[in-house]
Amino acid sequence: MWKQNVDWLIYNLLNLPQTKLSGAIHFFIYDTGKIFFLLGIIVFVISLIRSYFPVQKSRALISKLPPVVGNVLASLLGIVTPFCSCSAVPLFIGFVNAGIPLGVTFSFLIASPMINEVALVMLAGLFGWRIALIYIGSGLIIAIISGVVIGILRLERFVEGFVYDSKMNVITDKEPTMNERFSFAKDATMEIVGKVWTYILIAIAIGAFIHGYVPENFFVKYLGKSAWYSVPLATLLGIPLYSNAAGIIPIIGALFEKGVPLGTALAFMMAVTALSFPEFIILRRVLKIQLLAAFVGIVAVGIMITGYIFNAVNI
């Protein structure tokens, strides 16, 4: 419904022709509405739930699970929440704010945009179920292992203080009324949105420009070789882009048909969905540069290893 409304606004009310500029404007308006809606709803709901589960209680519950189990559960949750990377950030903030271990939240942040049921079906249609299932398995492994590594490194000190100190972490001894719970959730939502909205708009604007003006042939030119550097190059080229799995898979099919090795094409897809530059801008508001760099480095290495494996076994 939202997409149809934006279509009507751009192409009917404003009467813009279908050009690169109108495509970029459409992308900006559509994603701005979608992401802010998700941000508001998700943070509000998590805040409301948080009113029933104080931080100490949440941490005690998570601490009873073996460390890797939390990463596995978060990664599996990511499969059934088909967000793009920027859309997954609000839920990531809610997880961190609720006291969920940092490594577990990163497992979700990686898995949600990279692997979901839409990607599974579309990949199966293009490459067959064997490739699709191997890709999903690879994405899960990357998400789980990356989260475990980040958890082991204990990088919580590199999360911006306001994430932990916001109203979502306020605890009272008195059992609040339902009105107080809703007020608590509303205040927490306004606080977090107020701290990140400018970063989100900048990120979407960059994504809109890339979406409208970067040609597909640019990537085919440099990725259509089997040289050793094709996988790292594909990963680096994918980072500036911004799309969800459903949006990038048709391009991956086109790249493969034009001679780009499958592992290289999939590395490019993983980088676009799990490591987007607009996502970094939003995350920079809640993460210090050291943690952001660790996240990018660990996930990039996992993506490149996966790409090399696909190319080596010639799947």
C-alpha positions as CSV (number, residue, x, y, z in Angstrom):
1,M,0.0,0.0,0.0
2,W,2.8,2.4,0.9
3,K,4.6,1.7,-2.4
4,Q,1.4,2.4,-4.4
5,N,1.0,5.7,-2.5
6,V,4.5,6.8,-3.3
7,D,4.0,5.7,-6.9
8,W,0.9,7.9,-7.1
9,L,2.7,10.9,-5.5
10,I,5.7,10.7,-7.8
11,Y,4.2,9.8,-11.1
12,N,0.6,11.1,-10.8
13,L,0.5,14.0,-8.4
14,L,3.9,15.4,-9.2
15,N,3.7,14.0,-12.8
16,L,7.4,13.2,-12.9
17,P,8.7,11.1,-15.9
18,Q,10.4,7.8,-15.1
19,T,14.0,8.9,-15.0
20,K,17.0,8.3,-12.7
21,L,16.1,11.4,-10.7
22,S,12.5,10.3,-10.2
23,G,13.7,6.8,-9.3
24,A,16.0,8.2,-6.7
25,I,13.3,10.5,-5.2
26,H,10.9,7.5,-5.1
27,F,13.5,5.4,-3.3
28,F,14.1,8.2,-0.8
29,I,10.4,8.8,0.0
30,Y,9.5,5.1,0.1
31,D,12.4,4.1,2.4
32,T,12.1,7.1,4.6
33,G,8.5,6.2,5.4
34,K,9.2,2.5,5.8
35,I,12.2,2.9,8.0
36,F,10.8,5.5,10.3
37,F,7.6,3.5,10.6
38,L,9.7,0.4,11.6
39,L,11.8,2.4,13.9
40,G,8.8,3.9,15.8
41,I,6.8,0.7,16.0
42,I,9.7,-1.6,16.9
43,V,11.2,0.6,19.6
44,F,7.8,1.3,21.0
45,V,6.8,-2.4,21.2
46,I,10.2,-3.4,22.6
47,S,10.0,-0.6,25.2
48,L,6.5,-1.8,26.1
49,I,7.7,-5.3,26.6
50,R,10.7,-4.0,28.5
51,S,8.4,-2.5,31.0
52,Y,7.6,-6.1,32.0
53,F,11.2,-7.3,32.0
54,P,13.7,-5.1,33.8
55,V,17.3,-5.2,32.5
56,Q,18.5,-7.4,35.4
57,K,15.8,-9.9,34.6
58,S,16.5,-10.0,30.9
59,R,20.2,-10.4,31.4
60,A,19.6,-13.2,34.0
61,L,17.5,-15.1,31.5
62,I,20.0,-14.7,28.6
63,S,22.9,-15.6,30.9
64,K,21.3,-19.0,31.6
65,L,21.7,-20.0,27.9
66,P,25.0,-21.2,26.5
67,P,26.6,-18.3,24.6
68,V,26.3,-19.8,21.1
69,V,22.6,-20.7,21.6
70,G,21.7,-17.0,21.8
71,N,23.6,-16.4,18.6
72,V,21.9,-19.2,16.8
73,L,18.4,-18.1,18.0
74,A,19.1,-14.5,16.9
75,S,20.3,-15.7,13.5
76,L,17.2,-17.8,13.0
77,L,15.1,-14.9,14.1
78,G,16.8,-12.9,11.3
79,I,15.6,-15.3,8.7
80,V,11.9,-14.7,9.5
81,T,12.4,-10.9,9.7
82,P,13.2,-9.9,6.1
83,F,14.5,-6.4,6.7
84,C,17.1,-4.6,4.7
85,S,20.2,-3.6,6.6
86,C,19.0,-0.1,7.6
87,S,15.6,-1.4,8.6
88,A,17.2,-4.0,10.9
89,V,19.1,-1.3,12.8
90,P,16.1,-0.2,14.9
91,L,15.5,-3.7,16.2
92,F,19.3,-4.0,16.9
93,I,19.1,-0.8,19.0
94,G,16.2,-2.3,20.9
95,F,18.1,-5.5,21.6
96,V,21.2,-3.7,22.9
97,N,19.0,-1.4,24.9
98,A,17.2,-4.3,26.5
99,G,20.4,-5.8,27.8
100,I,20.7,-8.6,25.2
101,P,24.5,-9.5,24.8
102,L,26.2,-7.5,22.1
103,G,27.4,-10.5,20.1
104,V,23.8,-11.9,20.0
105,T,22.4,-8.6,18.7
106,F,25.1,-8.6,15.9
107,S,24.1,-12.1,14.9
108,F,20.6,-10.8,14.2
109,L,21.9,-7.6,12.5
110,I,23.9,-9.7,10.0
111,A,21.3,-12.5,9.4
112,S,18.2,-10.3,9.0
113,P,19.1,-8.5,5.8
114,M,21.3,-11.3,4.4
115,I,19.1,-14.4,4.7
116,N,15.3,-14.6,4.7
117,E,12.5,-16.6,3.1
118,V,12.3,-14.2,0.1
119,A,15.9,-14.7,-0.7
120,L,15.5,-18.5,-0.4
121,V,12.7,-18.6,-2.9
122,M,14.3,-16.2,-5.4
123,L,17.7,-17.9,-5.2
124,A,16.0,-21.3,-5.7
125,G,14.2,-20.0,-8.8
126,L,17.5,-18.6,-10.3
127,F,20.0,-21.3,-9.3
128,G,18.1,-24.2,-7.8
129,W,17.4,-25.3,-4.3
130,R,20.9,-26.7,-3.7
131,I,22.5,-23.3,-4.2
132,A,19.8,-21.6,-2.3
133,L,20.1,-23.8,0.8
134,I,23.9,-23.6,0.7
135,Y,23.7,-19.8,0.6
136,I,21.3,-19.8,3.5
137,G,23.6,-22.1,5.5
138,S,26.6,-19.9,4.7
139,G,24.8,-16.8,5.8
140,L,23.8,-18.4,9.1
141,I,27.3,-19.6,9.7
142,I,28.6,-16.0,9.1
143,A,26.0,-14.5,11.3
144,I,26.6,-17.0,14.2
145,I,30.4,-17.0,14.1
146,S,30.6,-13.2,13.7
147,G,28.3,-12.7,16.7
148,V,30.3,-15.2,18.8
149,V,33.6,-13.5,17.9
150,I,32.2,-10.0,18.7
151,G,30.9,-11.4,22.0
152,I,34.2,-12.9,22.9
153,L,36.0,-9.6,22.3
154,R,33.7,-7.9,24.8
155,L,33.3,-4.7,22.9
156,E,30.4,-3.3,24.9
157,R,32.4,-0.2,25.9
158,F,32.3,0.9,22.3
159,V,28.5,1.2,22.3
160,E,27.4,4.9,22.7
161,G,26.3,5.5,26.3
162,F,22.8,6.8,25.4
163,V,21.8,3.4,24.1
164,Y,22.3,1.9,27.6
165,D,21.2,5.0,29.5
166,S,17.9,5.8,27.7
167,K,14.5,5.5,29.3
168,M,14.2,1.9,28.2
169,N,16.5,1.0,31.0
170,V,14.6,2.8,33.8
171,I,13.5,0.4,36.5
172,T,11.1,1.0,39.3
173,D,10.2,-1.1,42.3
174,K,6.5,-0.3,41.9
175,E,4.5,-2.3,39.4
176,P,3.5,0.3,36.7
177,T,0.0,0.7,35.4
178,M,-0.8,0.1,31.7
179,N,-1.0,3.9,31.1
180,E,2.4,4.2,32.7
181,R,3.8,1.5,30.5
182,F,2.5,3.2,27.4
183,S,3.9,6.5,28.6
184,F,7.3,4.8,29.3
185,A,7.3,3.3,25.8
186,K,6.4,6.6,24.1
187,D,9.1,8.5,25.9
188,A,11.7,5.9,25.0
189,T,10.7,5.9,21.4
190,M,10.8,9.7,21.2
191,E,14.3,9.7,22.8
192,I,15.8,7.2,20.5
193,V,14.3,8.5,17.3
194,G,15.3,12.0,18.3
195,K,19.0,10.9,18.5
196,V,19.2,9.0,15.2
197,W,16.8,10.6,12.7
198,T,19.3,12.8,11.0
199,Y,21.7,9.9,10.5
200,I,18.8,7.9,9.0
201,L,17.9,10.6,6.5
202,I,21.5,11.0,5.4
203,A,21.8,7.2,4.9
204,I,18.6,7.0,2.9
205,A,19.7,9.9,0.7
206,I,23.0,8.2,-0.1
207,G,21.1,5.0,-0.8
208,A,18.7,6.8,-3.1
209,F,21.5,8.4,-5.1
210,I,23.3,5.0,-5.6
211,H,20.0,3.3,-6.4
212,G,19.2,5.9,-9.1
213,Y,22.6,6.6,-10.7
214,V,25.0,3.7,-10.3
215,P,24.7,1.5,-13.5
216,E,24.8,-2.3,-13.3
217,N,27.4,-2.5,-16.1
218,F,29.9,-0.8,-13.9
219,F,30.1,-3.9,-11.7
220,V,30.0,-6.4,-14.6
221,K,33.1,-4.7,-16.1
222,Y,35.2,-5.4,-13.0
223,L,33.7,-8.6,-11.6
224,G,33.5,-10.7,-14.7
225,K,36.9,-12.4,-14.2
226,S,38.0,-15.3,-12.1
227,A,41.1,-13.6,-10.7
228,W,42.0,-14.0,-7.0
229,Y,41.0,-10.4,-6.3
230,S,37.5,-10.7,-7.8
231,V,35.9,-11.8,-4.4
232,P,37.5,-9.0,-2.3
233,L,36.7,-6.5,-5.0
234,A,33.1,-7.7,-5.2
235,T,32.8,-7.3,-1.4
236,L,34.2,-3.8,-1.5
237,L,32.0,-2.8,-4.4
238,G,28.9,-4.1,-2.6
239,I,29.5,-2.1,0.5
240,P,28.5,1.4,-0.9
241,L,25.2,0.0,-2.2
242,Y,21.9,-0.3,-0.3
243,S,19.2,-2.9,-1.1
244,N,17.4,-5.9,0.4
245,A,17.9,-9.4,-0.8
246,A,14.8,-9.3,-3.0
247,G,16.1,-6.2,-4.7
248,I,19.7,-7.5,-5.4
249,I,19.0,-11.1,-6.4
250,P,17.8,-10.2,-9.9
251,I,21.0,-8.3,-10.4
252,I,23.0,-11.3,-9.1
253,G,21.3,-13.4,-11.7
254,A,22.2,-10.9,-14.4
255,L,25.9,-10.8,-13.3
256,F,26.1,-14.6,-13.3
257,E,24.7,-14.8,-16.8
258,K,27.2,-12.3,-18.0
259,G,30.1,-14.4,-16.7
260,V,30.7,-13.3,-13.1
261,P,31.6,-16.5,-11.1
262,L,28.9,-17.5,-8.7
263,G,31.0,-17.1,-5.5
264,T,32.0,-13.6,-6.6
265,A,28.3,-12.7,-7.3
266,L,27.2,-14.1,-4.0
267,A,29.9,-12.2,-2.1
268,F,28.7,-9.1,-3.8
269,M,25.1,-9.9,-2.8
270,M,26.1,-10.5,0.9
271,A,28.1,-7.3,1.0
272,V,25.2,-5.3,-0.4
273,T,22.7,-6.8,2.1
274,A,24.8,-7.1,5.2
275,L,27.4,-4.4,4.8
276,S,25.9,-1.3,3.3
277,F,27.4,2.2,3.7
278,P,24.1,3.8,4.7
279,E,23.8,1.2,7.4
280,F,27.2,2.3,8.7
281,I,26.1,5.9,9.0
282,I,23.1,4.9,11.1
283,L,25.2,2.5,13.2
284,R,27.8,5.1,13.8
285,R,25.3,7.0,15.9
286,V,25.0,4.1,18.3
287,L,28.4,2.5,17.9
288,K,31.9,3.9,18.4
289,I,34.3,3.7,15.5
290,Q,36.3,0.8,17.0
291,L,33.2,-1.5,17.3
292,L,31.9,-0.5,13.8
293,A,35.3,-1.3,12.3
294,A,35.4,-4.7,14.1
295,F,31.9,-5.5,12.8
296,V,32.8,-4.6,9.2
297,G,36.1,-6.5,9.3
298,I,34.7,-9.7,10.8
299,V,31.7,-9.9,8.5
300,A,33.8,-9.0,5.4
301,V,36.2,-11.8,6.1
302,G,33.3,-14.2,6.5
303,I,31.8,-13.1,3.2
304,M,35.1,-13.4,1.3
305,I,35.7,-16.9,2.6
306,T,32.2,-17.9,1.5
307,G,32.8,-16.4,-2.0
308,Y,36.1,-18.3,-2.4
309,I,34.5,-21.6,-1.3
310,F,31.7,-21.2,-3.9
311,N,34.2,-20.4,-6.6
312,A,36.6,-23.2,-5.6
313,V,34.1,-26.0,-5.6
314,N,32.5,-24.6,-8.8
315,I,29.0,-25.1,-7.5
